[in-house]
Amino acid sequence: MKKKSKTRVRQEWAGQITALRERLDINQAELARRVQCSAMTISRWERGLLQPSAEHFVQLGNLGDKSEAWAFWEKAGIQPAKMVEALNATARRSRKLETPPLERARAGAAATAHPETADLIGLPLLNAVVGAHGVRGDRRSSLQTIASTKIIGAAAPWCPNPAYTSLIRVKGHSMEPLIRDNDILAVDSFQTDRSELYGKIVIVSSDKSGLIVSRLRRYENLDMLEAENRQYEPVVLYKTRDWRIVARVLWWISKAP
């Protein structure tokens, strides 16, 4: 029984840190030097025993390539929308921050050369599943790092932020009759500001439950995730890092009855 109680599920960010270090072809001591911590701390990160601080997630993102950076920065609480606002508001910077070009983000790479004038854009169908209340989704902290299985065309006006728009399949029945089991959701990972998403359907990430689709509500000072099917209990979002909004649901595709 004691061995079972000590069993840990390795956090997704732990694997991402190991992958970053191995891609850089450096040992734990060298990574520790670059992010200004101890080699023992790096070891604990990679084993999932200690979560990096927001400052260290930013430093890890700065070390990553353009496909890795957002995964770490989002864990630090940096929202894509806020980052773009900051970059647009700052004409000159004393220190250049290497930011992944927005037009080359996952969904944008599949789009046409001029998405603002195109009728259709290509959206990636991600190789992951979003759960519903009572059904676990894949354990992912960011949609930006998930590989795609195919590209599906969609009308450009349906995607306000095409470079951050992707498709992902849902499993579970808690959002019925609105969203059914096995529907495909179009999600916008640019829209993650909680204060602007009350009443909207969102994708949240939890270390325990993985990716979950639900409707975000606010009652007085309490934030909750509510199912459309009221037979499922709502989830209270306490002030914790365990739950994090990773995308807004824009629209969805239902299979024919």
Backbone as CSV, one residue per row, in Angstrom:
resi,resn,N_x,N_y,N_z,CA_x,CA_y,CA_z,C_x,C_y,C_z
1,MET,0.816,-1.205,0.000,0.000,0.000,0.000,0.857,1.266,0.000
2,LYS,1.981,1.249,0.732,2.844,2.415,0.798,3.433,2.746,-0.570
3,LYS,3.811,1.700,-1.331,4.378,1.947,-2.653,3.353,2.591,-3.564
4,LYS,2.111,2.159,-3.440,1.059,2.705,-4.286,0.827,4.171,-3.969
5,SER,0.865,4.538,-2.685,0.611,5.916,-2.292,1.707,6.862,-2.774
6,LYS,2.899,6.334,-3.026,4.002,7.167,-3.463,4.108,7.257,-4.988
7,THR,3.263,6.531,-5.696,3.300,6.550,-7.151,2.835,7.906,-7.667
8,ARG,3.587,8.512,-8.538,3.260,9.820,-9.084,3.086,9.734,-10.595
9,VAL,2.137,10.548,-11.108,1.962,10.682,-12.541,2.833,11.840,-12.992
10,ARG,3.721,11.593,-13.920,4.659,12.632,-14.350,3.909,13.764,-15.042
11,GLN,4.183,14.978,-14.595,3.521,16.145,-15.161,3.988,16.374,-16.590
12,GLU,3.100,16.959,-17.414,3.441,17.216,-18.812,4.631,18.156,-18.918
13,TRP,4.665,19.192,-18.048,5.765,20.149,-18.127,7.101,19.493,-17.792
14,ALA,7.079,18.435,-16.985,8.326,17.742,-16.658,8.940,17.136,-17.917
15,GLY,8.099,16.484,-18.719,8.585,15.916,-19.973,9.047,16.980,-20.952
16,GLN,8.365,18.137,-20.952,8.754,19.216,-21.853,10.124,19.788,-21.479
17,ILE,10.397,19.856,-20.178,11.705,20.360,-19.735,12.816,19.394,-20.147
18,THR,12.552,18.096,-19.949,13.538,17.091,-20.357,13.777,17.151,-21.862
19,ALA,12.682,17.276,-22.638,12.810,17.336,-24.098,13.595,18.572,-24.528
20,LEU,13.355,19.696,-23.854,14.093,20.919,-24.169,15.584,20.721,-23.895
21,ARG,15.914,20.161,-22.735,17.326,19.972,-22.377,18.004,19.025,-23.359
22,GLU,17.316,17.948,-23.727,17.914,16.984,-24.645,18.084,17.584,-26.033
23,ARG,17.131,18.419,-26.453,17.278,19.063,-27.765,18.453,20.024,-27.764
24,LEU,18.662,20.706,-26.644,19.803,21.616,-26.529,21.124,20.866,-26.353
25,ASP,21.016,19.552,-26.102,22.190,18.692,-25.927,23.064,19.180,-24.770
26,ILE,22.419,19.426,-23.628,23.138,19.859,-22.432,22.709,18.986,-21.260
27,ASN,23.525,18.952,-20.218,23.163,18.183,-19.026,22.382,19.058,-18.052
28,GLN,21.957,18.458,-16.946,21.147,19.189,-15.987,21.914,20.341,-15.354
29,ALA,23.202,20.159,-15.152,24.017,21.218,-14.544,24.077,22.446,-15.443
30,GLU,24.214,22.228,-16.759,24.291,23.350,-17.686,22.939,24.068,-17.788
31,LEU,21.842,23.293,-17.808,20.524,23.932,-17.833,20.313,24.749,-16.562
32,ALA,20.775,24.206,-15.431,20.664,24.931,-14.169,21.416,26.257,-14.233
33,ARG,22.592,26.243,-14.838,23.379,27.467,-14.963,22.649,28.498,-15.802
34,ARG,21.987,28.040,-16.877,21.331,28.974,-17.785,20.083,29.602,-17.179
35,VAL,19.395,28.885,-16.305,18.182,29.437,-15.702,18.409,29.852,-14.252
36,GLN,19.664,29.794,-13.802,20.063,30.294,-12.487,19.365,29.566,-11.335
37,CYS,19.562,28.258,-11.311,19.100,27.448,-10.185,20.090,26.302,-10.008
38,SER,19.787,25.340,-9.147,20.702,24.228,-8.902,20.379,23.038,-9.796
39,ALA,21.372,22.172,-9.989,21.160,20.955,-10.768,20.132,20.060,-10.080
40,MET,20.099,20.077,-8.751,19.109,19.294,-8.014,17.700,19.784,-8.321
41,THR,17.544,21.094,-8.472,16.229,21.640,-8.826,15.800,21.150,-10.200
42,ILE,16.721,21.152,-11.159,16.406,20.648,-12.504,15.971,19.191,-12.420
43,SER,16.678,18.407,-11.631,16.337,17.001,-11.469,14.923,16.841,-10.920
44,ARG,14.572,17.659,-9.955,13.223,17.587,-9.369,12.172,18.040,-10.369
45,TRP,12.494,19.032,-11.198,11.559,19.450,-12.242,11.280,18.291,-13.193
46,GLU,12.340,17.662,-13.668,12.196,16.633,-14.695,11.496,15.385,-14.161
47,ARG,11.557,15.162,-12.867,10.835,14.039,-12.263,9.421,14.417,-11.838
48,GLY,9.061,15.674,-12.034,7.724,16.119,-11.687,7.503,16.306,-10.199
49,LEU,8.584,16.423,-9.431,8.475,16.568,-7.977,8.338,18.019,-7.548
50,LEU,8.757,18.933,-8.412,8.715,20.359,-8.096,8.363,21.126,-9.354
51,GLN,7.354,21.980,-9.263,6.962,22.783,-10.422,7.774,24.077,-10.453
52,PRO,8.314,24.433,-11.629,9.077,25.676,-11.725,8.222,26.894,-11.387
53,SER,8.861,27.934,-10.917,8.168,29.193,-10.665,7.824,29.838,-12.005
54,ALA,6.963,30.864,-11.967,6.605,31.577,-13.194,7.838,32.171,-13.860
55,GLU,8.752,32.701,-13.056,9.982,33.281,-13.608,10.814,32.232,-14.331
56,HIS,10.902,31.029,-13.752,11.686,29.983,-14.397,10.994,29.463,-15.662
57,PHE,9.649,29.423,-15.670,8.952,29.026,-16.893,9.257,30.021,-18.017
58,VAL,9.319,31.306,-17.682,9.669,32.316,-18.686,11.077,32.071,-19.208
59,GLN,12.008,31.779,-18.318,13.394,31.526,-18.724,13.489,30.283,-19.603
60,LEU,12.734,29.253,-19.265,12.736,28.042,-20.090,12.178,28.341,-21.479
61,GLY,11.130,29.172,-21.515,10.567,29.563,-22.806,11.562,30.327,-23.658
62,ASN,12.353,31.170,-23.016,13.359,31.930,-23.749,14.438,31.027,-24.341
63,LEU,14.665,29.871,-23.722,15.652,28.922,-24.234,15.089,28.066,-25.366
64,GLY,13.762,27.949,-25.414,13.134,27.060,-26.389,13.075,27.657,-27.774
65,ASP,12.781,26.805,-28.739,12.612,27.300,-30.100,11.190,27.850,-30.246
66,LYS,10.844,28.243,-31.446,9.569,28.927,-31.654,8.357,28.038,-31.414
67,SER,8.527,26.733,-31.502,7.410,25.816,-31.260,7.291,25.448,-29.786
68,GLU,8.329,25.706,-28.994,8.336,25.347,-27.581,8.013,26.518,-26.654
69,ALA,8.316,27.732,-27.109,8.287,28.887,-26.217,6.943,29.095,-25.542
70,TRP,5.840,29.060,-26.332,4.543,29.374,-25.743,4.133,28.367,-24.691
71,ALA,4.523,27.124,-24.843,4.145,26.107,-23.858,4.645,26.479,-22.462
72,PHE,5.879,26.987,-22.401,6.438,27.400,-21.109,5.885,28.752,-20.671
73,TRP,5.765,29.686,-21.601,5.273,31.017,-21.232,3.840,30.962,-20.724
74,GLU,3.007,30.095,-21.324,1.625,29.969,-20.860,1.562,29.416,-19.445
75,LYS,2.484,28.514,-19.114,2.539,27.996,-17.742,2.911,29.099,-16.760
76,ALA,3.601,30.124,-17.239,3.972,31.255,-16.385,2.825,32.253,-16.250
77,GLY,1.719,31.983,-16.960,0.569,32.871,-16.885,0.548,33.952,-17.944
78,ILE,1.454,33.855,-18.922,1.473,34.840,-20.006,0.424,34.450,-21.039
79,GLN,-0.540,35.329,-21.288,-1.603,35.057,-22.240,-1.212,35.597,-23.612
80,PRO,-1.464,34.845,-24.679,-1.105,35.321,-26.016,-1.650,36.698,-26.329
81,ALA,-2.910,36.964,-25.964,-3.518,38.263,-26.269,-2.782,39.387,-25.567
82,LYS,-2.417,39.162,-24.289,-1.708,40.189,-23.537,-0.308,40.414,-24.094
83,MET,0.339,39.333,-24.522,1.679,39.457,-25.089,1.648,40.289,-26.368
84,VAL,0.652,40.043,-27.225,0.550,40.796,-28.476,0.308,42.269,-28.184
85,GLU,-0.553,42.552,-27.195,-0.811,43.943,-26.827,0.471,44.627,-26.378
86,ALA,1.258,43.920,-25.581,2.501,44.496,-25.075,3.493,44.747,-26.203
87,LEU,3.568,43.794,-27.144,4.507,43.952,-28.257,4.100,45.105,-29.166
88,ASN,2.772,45.275,-29.374,2.299,46.358,-30.224,2.464,47.716,-29.556
89,ALA,2.381,47.742,-28.224,2.460,49.012,-27.502,3.892,49.478,-27.305
90,THR,4.850,48.581,-27.457,6.248,48.924,-27.215,6.983,49.105,-28.538
91,ALA,7.305,50.302,-28.873,7.956,50.564,-30.158,9.418,50.140,-30.126
92,ARG,10.070,50.390,-29.018,11.487,50.048,-28.916,11.741,49.364,-27.586
93,ARG,12.548,48.317,-27.611,12.837,47.562,-26.396,14.353,47.500,-26.210
94,SER,14.786,47.653,-24.991,16.213,47.570,-24.715,16.717,46.144,-24.851
95,ARG,15.816,45.183,-24.632,16.191,43.779,-24.756,15.206,43.107,-25.690
96,LYS,15.708,42.521,-26.729,14.834,41.890,-27.703,14.343,40.554,-27.185
97,LEU,13.002,40.349,-27.208,12.399,39.092,-26.775,12.048,38.285,-28.004
98,GLU,12.614,37.123,-28.118,12.358,36.278,-29.288,10.992,35.640,-29.147
99,THR,10.038,36.084,-29.955,8.661,35.638,-29.872,8.294,34.859,-31.126
100,PRO,7.598,33.741,-30.983,7.186,32.990,-32.164,6.318,33.859,-33.065
101,PRO,6.651,33.992,-34.350,5.839,34.809,-35.257,4.398,34.313,-35.264
102,LEU,3.447,35.221,-35.074,2.056,34.811,-34.955,1.551,34.169,-36.242
103,GLU,2.020,34.676,-37.381,1.508,34.131,-38.637,2.009,32.722,-38.911
104,ARG,2.987,32.247,-38.106,3.527,30.916,-38.332,3.113,29.948,-37.229
105,ALA,2.141,30.349,-36.421,1.640,29.436,-35.390,0.938,28.276,-36.072
106,ARG,0.601,27.251,-35.286,0.164,25.978,-35.837,-0.957,26.101,-36.873
107,ALA,-2.029,26.797,-36.528,-3.134,26.890,-37.464,-2.762,27.767,-38.656
108,GLY,-2.027,28.842,-38.400,-1.676,29.759,-39.465,-0.794,29.125,-40.520
109,ALA,0.025,28.161,-40.132,0.928,27.519,-41.080,0.162,26.772,-42.150
110,ALA,-1.051,26.341,-41.794,-1.858,25.591,-42.748,-2.753,26.504,-43.569
111,ALA,-2.804,27.778,-43.194,-3.664,28.712,-43.886,-2.996,29.166,-45.173
112,THR,-3.763,29.912,-45.974,-3.221,30.438,-47.212,-2.264,31.564,-46.903
113,ALA,-1.531,31.997,-47.909,-0.517,33.025,-47.701,-1.132,34.341,-47.232
114,HIS,-2.376,34.607,-47.630,-3.047,35.844,-47.237,-4.407,35.494,-46.633
115,PRO,-4.448,35.029,-45.374,-5.692,34.575,-44.792,-6.735,35.662,-44.674
116,GLU,-6.306,36.944,-44.644,-7.294,37.992,-44.493,-8.140,38.162,-45.744
117,THR,-7.668,37.665,-46.884,-8.434,37.798,-48.119,-8.950,36.457,-48.611
118,ALA,-8.652,35.380,-47.906,-9.058,34.062,-48.370,-10.442,33.712,-47.861
119,ASP,-11.171,32.900,-48.623,-12.484,32.427,-48.206,-12.363,31.271,-47.239
120,LEU,-11.319,30.459,-47.417,-11.118,29.292,-46.575,-9.721,29.303,-45.970
121,ILE,-9.626,28.764,-44.771,-8.321,28.549,-44.159,-8.258,27.097,-43.698
122,GLY,-7.058,26.587,-43.546,-6.883,25.209,-43.091,-6.689,25.158,-41.590
123,LEU,-7.537,24.390,-40.906,-7.427,24.243,-39.455,-6.955,22.832,-39.131
124,PRO,-5.982,22.698,-38.226,-5.492,21.364,-37.874,-6.430,20.660,-36.911
125,LEU,-6.698,19.395,-37.175,-7.428,18.554,-36.226,-6.390,17.942,-35.296
126,LEU,-6.408,18.356,-34.041,-5.366,17.960,-33.100,-5.507,16.505,-32.676
127,ASN,-4.381,15.887,-32.442,-4.338,14.486,-32.021,-4.508,14.402,-30.504
128,ALA,-5.673,14.827,-30.030,-5.982,14.825,-28.601,-7.492,14.836,-28.446
129,VAL,-7.940,14.582,-27.242,-9.374,14.531,-26.954,-9.684,15.412,-25.750
130,VAL,-10.751,16.172,-25.862,-11.246,16.975,-24.751,-12.351,16.195,-24.047
131,GLY,-12.277,16.087,-22.741,-13.309,15.404,-21.984,-14.434,16.351,-21.593
132,ALA,-15.419,15.828,-20.896,-16.529,16.611,-20.370,-16.628,16.306,-18.879
133,HIS,-17.614,16.876,-18.200,-17.769,16.613,-16.777,-17.893,15.106,-16.546
134,GLY,-17.053,14.574,-15.694,-17.093,13.151,-15.400,-16.299,12.293,-16.351
135,VAL,-15.734,12.887,-17.395,-14.941,12.141,-18.384,-13.590,12.830,-18.534
136,ARG,-12.514,12.114,-18.314,-11.183,12.695,-18.407,-10.797,12.973,-19.856
137,GLY,-10.157,14.112,-20.052,-9.570,14.424,-21.340,-8.082,14.139,-21.309
138,ASP,-7.419,14.360,-22.434,-5.964,14.174,-22.467,-5.294,15.209,-21.564
139,ARG,-4.236,14.788,-20.892,-3.528,15.666,-19.963,-2.551,16.538,-20.746
140,ARG,-3.013,17.721,-21.099,-2.195,18.685,-21.838,-2.358,20.049,-21.185
141,SER,-1.267,20.792,-21.101,-1.335,22.123,-20.518,-1.453,23.214,-21.573
142,SER,-1.244,22.864,-22.839,-1.318,23.836,-23.924,-1.728,23.128,-25.199
143,LEU,-2.542,23.795,-26.015,-2.936,23.223,-27.300,-1.869,23.453,-28.360
144,GLN,-0.979,24.409,-28.125,-0.001,24.789,-29.133,1.027,23.693,-29.421
145,THR,1.191,22.770,-28.481,2.228,21.745,-28.651,1.671,20.412,-29.151
146,ILE,0.374,20.338,-29.428,-0.244,19.080,-29.847,-0.130,18.922,-31.364
147,ALA,0.316,17.777,-31.810,0.431,17.505,-33.247,-0.948,17.332,-33.867
148,SER,-1.042,17.542,-35.172,-2.315,17.394,-35.875,-2.325,16.125,-36.707
149,THR,-3.530,15.603,-36.959,-3.687,14.392,-37.752,-4.123,14.691,-39.183
150,LYS,-4.812,15.825,-39.365,-5.251,16.222,-40.697,-5.601,17.703,-40.681
151,ILE,-5.820,18.261,-41.869,-6.210,19.655,-42.010,-7.622,19.695,-42.581
152,ILE,-8.475,20.514,-41.966,-9.854,20.641,-42.407,-10.119,22.100,-42.763
153,GLY,-10.736,22.345,-43.906,-11.028,23.699,-44.346,-12.195,24.305,-43.589
154,ALA,-12.098,25.601,-43.298,-13.170,26.324,-42.616,-13.243,27.737,-43.169
155,ALA,-14.403,28.354,-43.055,-14.582,29.717,-43.536,-13.751,30.682,-42.695
156,ALA,-13.005,31.558,-43.353,-12.141,32.507,-42.649,-12.899,33.380,-41.649
157,PRO,-14.121,33.863,-41.968,-14.822,34.718,-41.001,-15.186,33.999,-39.707
158,TRP,-15.163,32.669,-39.715,-15.495,31.924,-38.503,-14.344,31.920,-37.503
159,CYS,-13.184,32.374,-37.923,-11.971,32.257,-37.091,-11.341,33.632,-36.900
160,PRO,-11.690,34.332,-35.839,-11.150,35.677,-35.632,-9.639,35.705,-35.443
161,ASN,-9.063,34.611,-34.933,-7.616,34.509,-34.741,-7.125,33.211,-35.378
162,PRO,-7.046,33.178,-36.707,-6.734,31.920,-37.401,-5.419,31.284,-36.990
163,ALA,-4.433,32.084,-36.604,-3.143,31.521,-36.216,-3.229,30.750,-34.905
164,TYR,-4.297,30.944,-34.150,-4.472,30.261,-32.864,-5.701,29.353,-32.850
165,THR,-6.288,29.112,-34.012,-7.508,28.310,-34.088,-7.186,26.890,-34.532
166,SER,-7.758,25.924,-33.857,-7.548,24.514,-34.195,-8.814,23.742,-33.883
167,LEU,-8.831,22.482,-34.271,-9.977,21.599,-34.054,-9.580,20.472,-33.124
168,ILE,-10.519,20.069,-32.269,-10.235,18.985,-31.335,-11.538,18.247,-31.032
169,ARG,-11.447,16.928,-30.887,-12.643,16.106,-30.683,-12.997,16.038,-29.199
170,VAL,-14.287,15.947,-28.903,-14.769,15.890,-27.523,-15.391,14.526,-27.241
171,LYS,-15.236,14.068,-26.005,-15.909,12.850,-25.576,-16.654,13.123,-24.277
172,GLY,-17.831,12.520,-24.156,-18.645,12.747,-22.968,-19.982,13.364,-23.333
173,HIS,-20.898,13.369,-22.382,-22.279,13.778,-22.653,-22.747,14.964,-21.819
174,SER,-21.872,15.558,-21.023,-22.321,16.598,-20.103,-22.729,17.902,-20.792
175,MET,-22.284,18.119,-22.035,-22.637,19.350,-22.741,-23.807,19.153,-23.698
176,GLU,-24.443,17.992,-23.653,-25.618,17.754,-24.499,-26.840,18.466,-23.914
177,PRO,-27.772,18.902,-24.782,-27.858,18.603,-26.224,-27.062,19.566,-27.104
178,LEU,-26.357,20.518,-26.500,-25.634,21.509,-27.293,-24.465,20.877,-28.040
179,ILE,-23.569,20.237,-27.298,-22.396,19.566,-27.868,-22.482,18.095,-27.511
180,ARG,-22.388,17.242,-28.532,-22.572,15.811,-28.305,-21.242,15.063,-28.306
181,ASP,-21.309,13.869,-27.774,-20.136,13.007,-27.759,-19.604,12.812,-29.172
182,ASN,-18.314,12.962,-29.347,-17.609,12.778,-30.621,-17.737,13.973,-31.573
183,ASP,-18.313,15.077,-31.123,-18.317,16.287,-31.944,-16.897,16.832,-32.053
184,ILE,-16.678,17.677,-33.064,-15.391,18.330,-33.247,-15.542,19.810,-32.917
185,LEU,-14.731,20.297,-31.987,-14.793,21.682,-31.550,-13.749,22.519,-32.267
186,ALA,-14.143,23.729,-32.664,-13.179,24.722,-33.141,-12.849,25.614,-31.956
187,VAL,-11.576,25.684,-31.598,-11.182,26.399,-30.381,-10.138,27.459,-30.694
188,ASP,-10.203,28.555,-29.960,-9.310,29.696,-30.154,-8.457,29.859,-28.906
189,SER,-7.177,29.491,-28.984,-6.290,29.564,-27.828,-5.724,30.962,-27.619
190,PHE,-6.136,31.928,-28.456,-5.763,33.323,-28.244,-6.632,33.948,-27.154
191,GLN,-7.860,33.452,-27.034,-8.814,34.003,-26.079,-8.770,33.190,-24.783
192,THR,-8.024,33.681,-23.813,-7.879,32.962,-22.545,-8.090,33.865,-21.326
193,ASP,-8.429,35.123,-21.549,-8.639,36.046,-20.439,-9.964,35.720,-19.765
194,ARG,-9.894,35.219,-18.532,-11.093,34.757,-17.828,-12.161,35.842,-17.726
195,SER,-11.753,37.078,-17.493,-12.710,38.164,-17.290,-13.560,38.438,-18.524
196,GLU,-13.107,37.999,-19.698,-13.843,38.234,-20.936,-14.605,36.996,-21.405
197,LEU,-14.584,35.926,-20.619,-15.162,34.658,-21.081,-16.319,34.167,-20.237
198,TYR,-16.800,34.969,-19.308,-17.936,34.529,-18.502,-19.167,34.342,-19.390
199,GLY,-19.827,33.196,-19.246,-20.967,32.845,-20.075,-20.594,32.119,-21.347
200,LYS,-19.286,32.032,-21.640,-18.823,31.371,-22.858,-18.428,29.926,-22.575
201,ILE,-18.404,29.123,-23.637,-17.921,27.745,-23.530,-16.411,27.772,-23.718
202,VAL,-15.700,27.139,-22.813,-14.239,27.208,-22.815,-13.641,25.809,-22.687
203,ILE,-12.346,25.728,-22.975,-11.557,24.535,-22.710,-10.633,24.871,-21.552
204,VAL,-10.679,24.054,-20.514,-9.796,24.269,-19.371,-8.877,23.068,-19.229
205,SER,-7.737,23.306,-18.617,-6.770,22.243,-18.383,-6.604,22.044,-16.890
206,SER,-6.593,20.775,-16.475,-6.410,20.431,-15.070,-5.437,19.272,-14.983
207,ASP,-4.527,19.326,-14.018,-3.593,18.221,-13.834,-4.333,16.923,-13.547
208,LYS,-5.457,17.010,-12.885,-6.213,15.823,-12.497,-7.140,15.327,-13.600
209,SER,-7.859,16.254,-14.242,-8.895,15.863,-15.202,-8.486,16.041,-16.658
210,GLY,-7.335,16.650,-16.918,-6.915,16.869,-18.296,-7.693,18.006,-18.940
211,LEU,-7.871,17.948,-20.256,-8.619,18.960,-20.995,-10.108,18.700,-20.850
212,ILE,-10.853,19.745,-20.464,-12.286,19.618,-20.215,-13.012,20.763,-20.919
213,VAL,-14.187,20.454,-21.511,-15.023,21.490,-22.108,-16.178,21.780,-21.153
214,SER,-16.471,23.073,-20.963,-17.550,23.451,-20.057,-17.897,24.913,-20.298
215,ARG,-18.950,25.363,-19.625,-19.324,26.779,-19.713,-18.856,27.498,-18.451
216,LEU,-18.153,28.606,-18.650,-17.624,29.373,-17.521,-18.690,30.335,-17.010
217,ARG,-18.957,30.279,-15.709,-19.942,31.165,-15.081,-19.301,31.870,-13.886
218,ARG,-19.866,33.010,-13.539,-19.434,33.722,-12.330,-20.652,34.097,-11.512
219,TYR,-20.676,33.692,-10.264,-21.742,34.006,-9.334,-21.133,34.762,-8.159
220,GLU,-21.429,36.075,-8.093,-20.821,36.957,-7.103,-19.294,36.870,-7.228
221,ASN,-18.616,36.294,-6.247,-17.155,36.196,-6.312,-16.679,34.774,-6.600
222,LEU,-17.590,33.953,-7.116,-17.267,32.538,-7.318,-17.313,32.188,-8.797
223,ASP,-16.216,31.630,-9.320,-16.161,31.156,-10.699,-16.460,29.661,-10.728
224,MET,-17.272,29.255,-11.715,-17.686,27.856,-11.799,-17.674,27.385,-13.244
225,LEU,-17.493,26.080,-13.423,-17.658,25.423,-14.707,-18.966,24.660,-14.667
226,GLU,-19.872,24.980,-15.597,-21.197,24.360,-15.597,-21.405,23.522,-16.844
227,ALA,-22.023,22.371,-16.666,-22.413,21.516,-17.786,-23.753,21.985,-18.329
228,GLU,-24.011,21.727,-19.603,-25.330,22.037,-20.172,-26.371,21.069,-19.629
229,ASN,-25.948,19.829,-19.437,-26.826,18.812,-18.842,-26.726,18.952,-17.324
230,ARG,-27.778,19.432,-16.680,-27.727,19.754,-15.261,-27.699,18.522,-14.365
231,GLN,-27.700,17.339,-14.958,-27.507,16.134,-14.144,-26.062,16.023,-13.662
232,TYR,-25.164,16.805,-14.270,-23.756,16.785,-13.892,-23.464,17.947,-12.951
233,GLU,-22.723,17.675,-11.895,-22.410,18.683,-10.898,-21.434,19.726,-11.458
234,PRO,-21.629,21.007,-11.118,-20.665,22.031,-11.537,-19.354,21.896,-10.774
235,VAL,-18.328,22.531,-11.304,-17.005,22.511,-10.678,-16.662,23.932,-10.251
236,VAL,-16.309,24.101,-8.999,-15.924,25.411,-8.486,-14.442,25.639,-8.768
237,LEU,-14.127,26.803,-9.341,-12.746,27.144,-9.643,-12.194,27.998,-8.506
238,TYR,-11.525,27.348,-7.587,-10.900,28.079,-6.498,-9.641,28.763,-7.006
239,LYS,-9.066,29.633,-6.201,-7.843,30.340,-6.590,-6.663,29.394,-6.493
240,THR,-6.489,28.615,-7.522,-5.431,27.616,-7.559,-4.852,27.552,-8.954
241,ARG,-3.650,27.040,-9.088,-3.017,26.909,-10.397,-3.446,25.639,-11.111
242,ASP,-4.279,24.825,-10.439,-4.630,23.537,-11.034,-5.508,23.698,-12.268
243,TRP,-6.441,24.656,-12.248,-7.325,24.881,-13.388,-6.853,26.102,-14.166
244,ARG,-6.797,25.965,-15.491,-6.346,27.075,-16.324,-7.091,27.051,-17.647
245,ILE,-7.610,28.191,-18.058,-8.309,28.287,-19.343,-7.277,28.293,-20.462
246,VAL,-7.443,27.391,-21.424,-6.482,27.307,-22.531,-7.086,27.717,-23.870
247,ALA,-8.420,27.849,-23.956,-9.033,28.240,-25.233,-10.522,28.519,-25.042
248,ARG,-11.058,29.265,-25.963,-12.512,29.471,-26.057,-13.048,28.626,-27.210
249,VAL,-14.203,28.033,-27.014,-14.849,27.269,-28.085,-15.597,28.252,-28.984
250,LEU,-15.274,28.230,-30.273,-15.900,29.149,-31.239,-17.177,28.558,-31.837
251,TRP,-17.053,27.324,-32.305,-18.159,26.613,-32.924,-17.798,25.149,-32.955
252,TRP,-18.713,24.289,-33.422,-18.432,22.858,-33.433,-19.134,22.178,-34.597
253,ILE,-18.634,21.013,-34.925,-19.156,20.203,-36.020,-19.766,18.934,-35.414
254,SER,-21.050,18.712,-35.675,-21.727,17.523,-35.167,-21.898,16.498,-36.278
255,LYS,-21.770,15.253,-35.919,-21.990,14.194,-36.898,-23.477,14.120,-37.224
256,ALA,-23.779,13.647,-38.411,-25.178,13.545,-38.833,-25.926,12.547,-37.966
257,PRO,-27.190,12.821,-37.591,-27.950,11.889,-36.750,-28.273,10.592,-37.489
